[in-house]
Amino acid sequence: MSSEDIRLLLDAALEEKFEPGMDTGPGDADGETQIDEEYFERLRFFFDDNLLLAAVDLVDRDSVIKLNTAWGHKRYQVLGTTATYSVFPGQAVGAKKTPSYCTCASFAFSVLVTDQQHMCKHLLAVILALRMKRALERTANADEMAQICSRFVP
């Protein structure tokens, strides 16, 4: 099975539980969705326990931030133990899907260079936080967005 086929299966597995209008299981008073055991087992098919638990830990520590702009742009950041990482979850643009990306070294090595993993813990944490409605939302103005983006320009 090709890497692309595995990623399509992974996308389907991640999204199936959280389709709009679907009963997503018990939540708390804030409207958060919990991950049930069946969904967790489905994730374990694709990710090793260390990666999965690290991503869930980031969500539990409220380390996922969704930055919204007045012009409708969304940017995701994850507060890691040593740095803050920008995460770009793949998005559908017309009939195509843009690839996912994270600025951490683990993504560059384990995903892009060696193809050992499908994603890093930061990218998985963003996906889970969005699905569980656990991402901290913040509004960012143009100056803040420029400052964030300037970190990646040499």
Buried (B, 14 or more C-beta within 10 A) or exposed (E): EEEEEEBEBBBEBBEEBBEEEEEBEEEEEEEEBEBEEEBEEBBEEBBEEEBBEBBBEBBEEEBBBBBEBEEEEBBBBBBBEEEBBBBBBBEEEEEEEEEBBBBBEBBBEBBEEEEEBBBBBBBBBBBBBBBBBBBEEEEBEEEBBEEBEEEEEE
